[in-house]
Amino acid sequence: MPAERGSDLKFEIGHVLFIDIVGYSKLLMHEQSEQLQKLKELVRATDQFRLAEAEGKLLRLPTGDGGALVFRNTQEAPVLCALEISKALKNHPELQVRMGIHSGPVSEVADLNEQMNLAGAGINMAQRVMDCGDAGHILLSKHVAEDLENYARWRPYLHNLGECETKHGEIISLVNLYNDEVGNLQLPEKLKEAQRERVASGRAAPTFRRKHLLIAAAVFLLIAAIGFWIYSRQAKLKTPAKSIAVLPFENLSEEKGTAYFAEGIKDEILTKLAALHDLKVISRTSTAKYQSKPDNLKTVAQELGVSTVLEGAVQKAGDKVRVNVQLIDARADTHLWAKSYDRDLKDVLGVESDVSQEIADALQAKLSPSESHALAAVGTRDAQAYDLFLRGEYELHQAESNLHADAYDRADAFYRQALARDPSFAEAAAELTRSRLSRHWFVSSLTLQELQEAKSLIDRALVLTPNSPEAHLALGLFFYWGYRQYENALSEFNRTLELQPNNALARQYCAWVYRRRGEWERSLADARQAEELDPRDSSIPRNIGITYLALRQWKDAEQAELRALSVDPHEIGSAASLLITLLNGPGGVDSAWRAFNGFPDDTKSLLIGQGQRGYGGPGDVRAILGIGVYLDVTERRFSDAFRALEKKVVNDDPGRLQQLVMRVALHVLAGQADAARSAAEQAVPLLEARLRGWPDDTFAMGELSWVYLALGRNADALRLSRQAADLISIEKDALEGPSYQNGLAQIEARAGTPEESIKRLRRLLSIPAGGEASIARLRIDPVWDPIRDRPDFQQLLSGPEEIGPNK
């Protein structure tokens, strides 16, 4: 492969991954050709290769028995690429490959034939590092390892080997990169031989100590077991100089009820900075995890992947406001700029613009005319409308955190009051729309009339301010959450990103829309970009895990969910997704129980007696029961499942109805027909009333299907389950569609149409649907007991299953 050349190629340091096939020269010519071609295919298929190549940040050098990849983006890129290659090689035992990594000087030169080639100490050293290893080894130069040691996620992988003498007589220090999944933990033969020579000659013991390796491995296993060693995939070793995190502002007002005001000022500054293409700006979801003035500022900056941090404080007294801000270079712990603003309340609206402009100047950010205009613009001139808007923002953040209807009500009321004061306040209209749509998607559905009212609000906002990123984001959510019109939604989210390139929410929504369209790789790529902008938002790695789960890439899904739990150990959605992943994977129900028992008590309590509404996967009995109860069901411990369910205390009518439906499903699965009928008679009028209020409530359809099944109304159960499956078909929704198909297959299995059920399952096993249908689950789930002994069902259990490349 010839080196790729760019006309403006200017760089000095390359991050080099050197690869070769061990024993290549001993292979027959056709074997050499086949193995080299296969290695090229594996390398080209890695995410890091494709990402760097797409960005024009990759150079390649063929070496006959392998090659060198020179990454020009981050020092982490060749390491991540090596891990991907190592995982892929597990499926190709005939390929014996070793790898070496070093960062150093690399230049592009013309050879005697005037062809461009690569040379330099960086490539030479990477090859010498690799030459010290055996098949399976990923060896690092000490220089690279020392940089990686600054980041917690890499420490468990790094195992010091000491010194190795190359064939050129050069002594180099090496580090072995491995864990129980990738790499080669064995001491390289060259170091073993040197160790034997030292022992035979009576010379001093080598730098390398085997016991250190064992201790490091033990520490890694402990950390990996609890899931806290995994940090964001997007952590950058070379943090951009023009990068910033705006930490929560301290509220110095005597009236503590004004906390919303300090938070609002901070968020408005962050929103303005997010519009600058020349800056990397971390989302508020991540920065909100920290204190106003943390003691460990350098660590905070490293965790967020930024070079600079803005700290601030707000004091509001009557109609006077003081805002103190200071911009800090977190790497050197030095102040770049600080200023105080004393304003009347009616004049405070311009503070965010002033601060944002000062920050842009301090970081030497290049601004386009439109960006300069965005920094200077204010949403309203009415100070009271602005205050009401900030109150609404505060309540909306609370609502999105706890999904409580009351918080949504308070947010909506404040936005409406702000609009009553200033009908031209486009941002208030946009945020009111977003609040309404968030409630619709996560809590309770809006009526068609309410959805149209939301559309009217956002249309008005766009007429007032055509280039409002908030308005385009809200319109995208209208198309996505309101009507699942994915093409229109993507158009609006991408327009948001044009106006506000650091908008992590818009990037997330692109990822989740691509996922529902079945564009899995594009979804993962956008999700990783969102995670870089919002590294402390646990919902992003959780959703990445859900994507891998659908693709049946169990190990990748598990690691993503563990990463989410390392950010927020109490996040119920991540815990539920992890258990589902483990249940489907090689460890099965035993590994799921071990994880469940290791969760905090409050997490276990939420997992028991709670269905999956709001956490994805509606449509089948597992979603109705909730994963905590479902674990007992998979082992047919129905009495334990009932006891766990009865311990759950609920205080509202929706919760009581949900528990009633759960009891119906449990009685059906346990074969307790009379008890199932009795509970179903109580549930049926309540669920039918819910459906009359919102005829397209597919979750209620799934629940009512099981209630009808308990009442012996098989035709009604089939009709309703088919209706839900048609409303959320696989063609309309590649993520949730399989769940409704699986739910329909379950009803068919118990309502007298087993052939249709098995036909449906066969399709689910052939497409990305790992969260809903897997051979591991089919083997243990009692929902399939009525058809378990059929030959065609048994054939499914021994047949193929769609499996992702990294399972």
ZIHU-V188420 format. One record per residue. SS is DSSP state (2 for helix, 1 for strand, 0 for the rest). PSI is psi as a letter, one per 20 degrees, with the letter a starting at -180 (NA if undefined). D_FIRST is the distance of its C-alpha to the first C-alpha in whole Angstrom. Layout:
{{SS & PSI & D_FIRST} {SS & PSI & D_FIRST}}
This chain:
{{0 & o & 0} {0 & q & 4} {0 & p & 6} {0 & q & 9} {0 & p & 12} {0 & q & 16} {0 & h & 19} {0 & k & 21} {0 & o & 18} {0 & o & 21} {0 & r & 21} {0 & h & 22} {1 & p & 21} {1 & q & 18} {1 & o & 18} {1 & p & 16} {1 & o & 15} {1 & p & 14} {1 & p & 14} {1 & r & 14} {1 & o & 16} {0 & p & 20} {0 & k & 21} {2 & g & 18} {2 & h & 19} {2 & i & 22} {0 & q & 21} {0 & q & 21} {2 & g & 19} {2 & h & 19} {2 & h & 19} {2 & g & 16} {2 & g & 14} {2 & g & 16} {2 & h & 15} {2 & g & 12} {2 & g & 11} {2 & g & 14} {2 & g & 13} {2 & g & 10} {2 & g & 12} {2 & g & 15} {2 & g & 12} {2 & h & 12} {0 & i & 15} {0 & q & 17} {2 & g & 19} {2 & h & 18} {2 & g & 14} {2 & h & 15} {2 & g & 18} {2 & h & 16} {2 & g & 14} {2 & h & 17} {0 & i & 18} {0 & k & 16} {0 & k & 16} {1 & p & 12} {1 & q & 10} {1 & q & 7} {1 & o & 7} {1 & q & 5} {0 & j & 9} {0 & g & 10} {0 & j & 12} {1 & c & 10} {1 & r & 9} {1 & p & 10} {1 & p & 11} {1 & o & 13} {1 & p & 16} {0 & j & 18} {0 & f & 20} {0 & q & 22} {0 & h & 23} {2 & h & 23} {2 & g & 20} {2 & h & 18} {2 & g & 21} {2 & h & 22} {2 & g & 18} {2 & h & 19} {2 & g & 22} {2 & g & 20} {2 & g & 18} {2 & g & 21} {2 & g & 23} {2 & h & 21} {2 & i & 21} {0 & h & 25} {0 & j & 24} {0 & m & 22} {0 & i & 24} {0 & i & 23} {0 & o & 20} {0 & o & 21} {1 & q & 18} {1 & q & 19} {1 & q & 18} {1 & q & 19} {1 & p & 20} {1 & q & 21} {1 & p & 21} {1 & a & 22} {1 & p & 21} {0 & p & 18} {1 & q & 17} {1 & p & 15} {1 & r & 16} {1 & p & 15} {0 & a & 15} {0 & h & 17} {0 & j & 15} {0 & k & 16} {0 & q & 12} {1 & p & 11} {1 & r & 10} {1 & q & 12} {1 & r & 15} {0 & r & 18} {2 & h & 21} {2 & g & 19} {2 & g & 16} {2 & g & 18} {2 & h & 21} {2 & h & 19} {2 & g & 18} {2 & h & 21} {2 & g & 22} {2 & h & 20} {2 & h & 21} {0 & i & 25} {0 & r & 24} {0 & a & 25} {0 & p & 23} {0 & i & 23} {0 & q & 24} {1 & o & 23} {1 & q & 24} {1 & q & 24} {1 & q & 25} {2 & h & 29} {2 & g & 28} {2 & g & 26} {2 & h & 29} {2 & h & 32} {2 & h & 30} {2 & h & 30} {0 & i & 33} {0 & i & 35} {0 & p & 34} {2 & h & 36} {2 & h & 33} {2 & h & 31} {2 & g & 34} {0 & h & 35} {0 & h & 31} {1 & p & 31} {1 & o & 33} {1 & p & 33} {1 & i & 33} {1 & b & 34} {1 & q & 33} {1 & p & 31} {1 & p & 30} {0 & r & 27} {0 & i & 27} {0 & j & 27} {0 & j & 30} {0 & p & 29} {1 & p & 31} {1 & q & 29} {1 & p & 30} {1 & q & 29} {1 & p & 29} {1 & p & 28} {1 & o & 27} {0 & r & 29} {0 & a & 31} {0 & i & 33} {0 & h & 30} {0 & r & 27} {0 & a & 26} {0 & o & 28} {0 & i & 31} {0 & q & 32} {0 & p & 32} {0 & q & 29} {2 & h & 31} {2 & h & 30} {2 & h & 33} {2 & g & 35} {2 & g & 35} {2 & h & 36} {2 & g & 39} {2 & h & 40} {2 & h & 41} {2 & g & 42} {2 & g & 45} {2 & h & 46} {2 & i & 46} {0 & j & 48} {0 & r & 46} {0 & q & 46} {0 & q & 44} {0 & r & 40} {0 & h & 39} {0 & p & 38} {0 & p & 40} {2 & h & 40} {2 & h & 43} {2 & h & 41} {2 & g & 38} {2 & g & 40} {2 & g & 42} {2 & g & 39} {2 & h & 38} {2 & g & 41} {2 & g & 41} {2 & g & 38} {2 & h & 40} {2 & g & 43} {2 & g & 41} {2 & h & 38} {2 & h & 42} {2 & i & 43} {0 & j & 40} {0 & j & 40} {0 & i & 37} {0 & o & 35} {0 & r & 34} {0 & p & 32} {0 & h & 29} {0 & j & 29} {0 & p & 30} {0 & p & 28} {0 & h & 28} {0 & n & 28} {0 & p & 31} {0 & p & 31} {0 & h & 34} {0 & m & 35} {1 & q & 36} {1 & q & 39} {1 & p & 41} {1 & o & 45} {0 & r & 47} {0 & p & 50} {0 & q & 53} {1 & p & 56} {1 & o & 59} {0 & j & 62} {0 & q & 65} {0 & h & 68} {0 & o & 68} {2 & i & 65} {2 & i & 65} {2 & j & 63} {2 & h & 60} {2 & h & 58} {2 & g & 59} {2 & g & 57} {2 & h & 54} {2 & g & 54} {2 & g & 54} {2 & g & 51} {2 & h & 49} {2 & h & 50} {2 & g & 48} {2 & g & 45} {2 & g & 45} {2 & g & 45} {2 & h & 42} {0 & i & 40} {0 & i & 40} {0 & o & 38} {0 & h & 34} {0 & i & 34} {0 & q & 35} {1 & p & 34} {1 & p & 38} {0 & q & 38} {0 & q & 40} {2 & h & 44} {2 & h & 44} {2 & g & 42} {2 & h & 44} {0 & i & 47} {0 & i & 47} {0 & r & 48} {0 & r & 51} {0 & g & 52} {0 & n & 52} {0 & q & 50} {0 & h & 50} {0 & m & 47} {2 & h & 45} {2 & g & 42} {2 & g & 41} {2 & g & 42} {2 & h & 40} {2 & g & 37} {2 & h & 38} {2 & i & 37} {0 & k & 34} {0 & r & 36} {0 & h & 37} {1 & q & 41} {1 & p & 43} {1 & p & 46} {1 & q & 50} {1 & r & 53} {1 & q & 56} {1 & p & 59} {1 & p & 62} {1 & p & 64} {1 & o & 68} {0 & c & 70} {0 & j & 69} {1 & q & 67} {1 & p & 63} {1 & p & 62} {1 & o & 58} {1 & p & 56} {1 & q & 53} {1 & p & 51} {1 & p & 47} {1 & p & 46} {1 & o & 42} {0 & h & 42} {0 & g & 40} {0 & i & 42} {0 & l & 45} {1 & q & 47} {1 & p & 48} {1 & h & 47} {1 & q & 49} {1 & q & 52} {1 & q & 55} {1 & q & 58} {1 & o & 59} {1 & o & 63} {1 & q & 63} {1 & q & 66} {2 & h & 65} {2 & i & 65} {2 & j & 62} {2 & i & 60} {2 & h & 58} {2 & i & 56} {2 & g & 55} {2 & h & 52} {2 & g & 51} {2 & g & 52} {2 & g & 50} {2 & g & 47} {2 & g & 47} {2 & g & 48} {2 & g & 45} {2 & g & 43} {2 & g & 44} {2 & h & 44} {0 & j & 40} {0 & l & 40} {0 & p & 38} {0 & p & 37} {0 & p & 40} {0 & r & 40} {2 & h & 43} {2 & h & 43} {2 & h & 42} {2 & h & 45} {2 & g & 47} {2 & h & 46} {2 & h & 47} {2 & i & 50} {0 & q & 51} {0 & q & 54} {0 & h & 54} {0 & q & 58} {0 & i & 61} {0 & o & 63} {2 & h & 63} {2 & h & 65} {2 & h & 62} {2 & g & 60} {2 & g & 61} {2 & h & 62} {2 & g & 58} {2 & h & 57} {2 & g & 59} {2 & g & 58} {2 & g & 54} {2 & g & 55} {2 & h & 57} {2 & h & 54} {2 & h & 52} {2 & g & 54} {2 & g & 54} {2 & h & 50} {2 & g & 51} {2 & i & 54} {0 & l & 54} {0 & p & 57} {2 & h & 59} {2 & g & 62} {2 & h & 59} {2 & g & 58} {2 & g & 61} {2 & g & 62} {2 & g & 58} {2 & g & 59} {2 & g & 63} {2 & g & 62} {2 & g & 59} {2 & h & 62} {2 & h & 64} {2 & g & 62} {2 & h & 61} {2 & h & 65} {2 & g & 66} {0 & n & 63} {0 & i & 62} {0 & j & 59} {0 & n & 57} {2 & h & 54} {2 & h & 52} {2 & g & 55} {2 & g & 55} {2 & g & 51} {2 & h & 52} {2 & g & 55} {2 & g & 53} {2 & h & 50} {2 & g & 53} {2 & g & 54} {2 & h & 51} {2 & g & 50} {2 & g & 53} {2 & g & 53} {2 & h & 50} {2 & h & 51} {0 & f & 54} {0 & p & 56} {0 & q & 56} {0 & q & 57} {0 & r & 59} {2 & h & 58} {2 & g & 60} {2 & h & 59} {2 & g & 55} {2 & h & 56} {2 & h & 58} {2 & h & 55} {2 & h & 53} {2 & h & 56} {2 & g & 56} {2 & h & 52} {2 & g & 53} {2 & g & 55} {2 & h & 53} {2 & h & 50} {2 & g & 53} {2 & g & 54} {0 & n & 51} {0 & h & 48} {0 & k & 45} {0 & o & 46} {2 & h & 44} {2 & h & 46} {2 & g & 47} {2 & h & 44} {2 & g & 43} {2 & h & 47} {2 & h & 46} {2 & g & 43} {2 & h & 45} {2 & g & 48} {2 & h & 45} {2 & f & 43} {2 & h & 46} {2 & g & 49} {2 & j & 48} {0 & l & 44} {0 & n & 43} {2 & h & 39} {2 & g & 38} {2 & h & 41} {2 & g & 40} {2 & h & 37} {2 & g & 38} {2 & h & 40} {2 & h & 38} {2 & h & 35} {2 & h & 38} {2 & g & 39} {2 & h & 36} {2 & g & 36} {2 & h & 39} {0 & m & 39} {0 & i & 35} {0 & j & 36} {0 & n & 38} {2 & h & 37} {2 & g & 39} {2 & h & 38} {2 & g & 34} {2 & g & 36} {2 & h & 38} {2 & g & 34} {2 & g & 33} {2 & h & 36} {2 & g & 36} {2 & h & 33} {2 & g & 34} {2 & h & 37} {0 & i & 35} {0 & j & 33} {0 & m & 30} {2 & g & 29} {2 & g & 25} {2 & h & 27} {2 & g & 30} {2 & h & 28} {2 & g & 26} {2 & h & 29} {2 & h & 31} {2 & h & 29} {2 & h & 29} {2 & h & 33} {2 & h & 33} {2 & h & 32} {2 & i & 35} {0 & m & 37} {0 & i & 36} {0 & j & 40} {0 & o & 40} {2 & h & 40} {2 & h & 40} {2 & g & 37} {2 & h & 35} {2 & g & 38} {2 & h & 37} {2 & g & 33} {2 & g & 35} {2 & h & 37} {2 & g & 33} {2 & h & 32} {2 & g & 35} {2 & h & 35} {0 & j & 32} {0 & k & 33} {0 & m & 31} {2 & g & 34} {2 & g & 32} {2 & h & 31} {2 & g & 34} {2 & g & 36} {2 & h & 34} {2 & g & 34} {2 & h & 38} {2 & h & 38} {2 & h & 37} {2 & g & 39} {2 & h & 42} {2 & h & 41} {2 & g & 42} {0 & n & 45} {0 & i & 46} {0 & j & 49} {0 & o & 47} {2 & h & 48} {2 & g & 45} {2 & g & 43} {2 & g & 45} {2 & g & 46} {2 & h & 42} {2 & g & 41} {2 & g & 44} {2 & g & 43} {2 & g & 40} {2 & h & 41} {2 & h & 43} {2 & h & 41} {0 & a & 38} {0 & h & 39} {0 & h & 42} {2 & b & 44} {2 & h & 47} {2 & g & 48} {2 & h & 45} {2 & g & 46} {2 & h & 49} {2 & g & 48} {2 & g & 46} {2 & g & 49} {2 & i & 52} {2 & i & 50} {0 & q & 50} {0 & q & 53} {2 & h & 56} {2 & h & 56} {2 & g & 52} {2 & h & 54} {2 & g & 57} {2 & h & 55} {2 & h & 53} {0 & p & 56} {0 & j & 58} {0 & p & 55} {0 & a & 54} {0 & j & 50} {0 & p & 51} {0 & i & 49} {0 & j & 46} {0 & r & 45} {0 & k & 45} {0 & q & 48} {0 & h & 50} {0 & r & 50} {2 & h & 53} {2 & h & 50} {2 & h & 50} {2 & g & 54} {2 & h & 55} {0 & q & 52} {2 & h & 50} {2 & g & 53} {2 & h & 55} {2 & h & 53} {2 & g & 52} {2 & h & 55} {2 & g & 55} {2 & h & 52} {0 & j & 54} {0 & k & 57} {0 & m & 59} {2 & h & 61} {2 & h & 64} {2 & h & 62} {2 & g & 60} {2 & g & 63} {2 & g & 64} {2 & g & 61} {2 & h & 62} {2 & h & 65} {2 & i & 65} {0 & p & 63} {0 & p & 65} {0 & q & 64} {0 & j & 67} {0 & r & 66} {2 & g & 66} {2 & h & 63} {2 & g & 62} {2 & h & 65} {2 & g & 64} {2 & g & 61} {2 & h & 62} {2 & g & 64} {2 & h & 62} {2 & g & 60} {2 & h & 63} {2 & g & 63} {2 & g & 60} {2 & g & 61} {2 & g & 64} {2 & g & 62} {2 & h & 60} {0 & i & 62} {0 & k & 64} {0 & n & 67} {2 & g & 68} {2 & g & 71} {2 & h & 70} {2 & g & 67} {2 & g & 69} {2 & g & 72} {2 & h & 69} {2 & h & 67} {2 & h & 71} {2 & h & 70} {2 & h & 67} {2 & g & 67} {2 & h & 69} {2 & g & 67} {2 & h & 64} {2 & h & 65} {2 & h & 66} {2 & g & 63} {2 & h & 62} {2 & h & 64} {2 & h & 63} {0 & n & 60} {0 & i & 59} {0 & j & 55} {0 & n & 55} {2 & h & 53} {2 & g & 53} {2 & h & 57} {2 & g & 57} {2 & g & 55} {2 & g & 58} {2 & h & 60} {2 & g & 59} {2 & h & 59} {2 & g & 63} {2 & h & 64} {2 & g & 62} {2 & h & 65} {0 & j & 68} {0 & j & 67} {0 & m & 66} {2 & h & 63} {2 & g & 63} {2 & h & 63} {2 & g & 60} {2 & g & 58} {2 & g & 58} {2 & h & 58} {2 & h & 54} {2 & h & 53} {2 & g & 54} {2 & g & 52} {2 & h & 49} {2 & h & 49} {2 & g & 50} {0 & m & 46} {0 & r & 44} {0 & h & 41} {0 & h & 40} {0 & h & 42} {0 & n & 40} {0 & i & 38} {0 & g & 38} {0 & h & 42} {2 & g & 43} {2 & h & 42} {2 & g & 45} {2 & h & 47} {2 & g & 46} {2 & g & 47} {2 & g & 50} {2 & g & 51} {2 & h & 50} {2 & g & 52} {2 & g & 55} {2 & h & 55} {2 & h & 55} {2 & i & 58} {0 & j & 60} {0 & j & 60} {0 & m & 57} {2 & h & 55} {2 & g & 53} {2 & h & 51} {2 & g & 50} {2 & h & 48} {2 & g & 47} {2 & g & 46} {2 & h & 44} {2 & h & 42} {2 & g & 41} {2 & h & 40} {0 & i & 39} {0 & j & 36} {0 & r & 35} {0 & o & 34} {0 & k & 38} {0 & h & 37} {0 & i & 40} {0 & h & 42} {0 & o & 42} {0 & q & 40} {2 & h & 42} {2 & g & 43} {2 & h & 45} {2 & h & 46} {2 & h & 47} {2 & i & 50} {0 & p & 51} {2 & i & 54} {2 & h & 54} {2 & j & 53} {2 & h & 56} {2 & h & 58} {2 & j & 55} {0 & h & 54} {0 & i & 55} {0 & p & 54} {2 & h & 52} {2 & h & 49} {2 & g & 49} {2 & h & 49} {2 & h & 46} {2 & g & 44} {2 & h & 44} {0 & j & 42} {0 & a & 40} {0 & r & 36} {0 & p & 36} {0 & p & 33} {0 & p & 31} {0 & r & 28} {0 & i & 25} {0 & j & 26} {0 & NA & 29}}
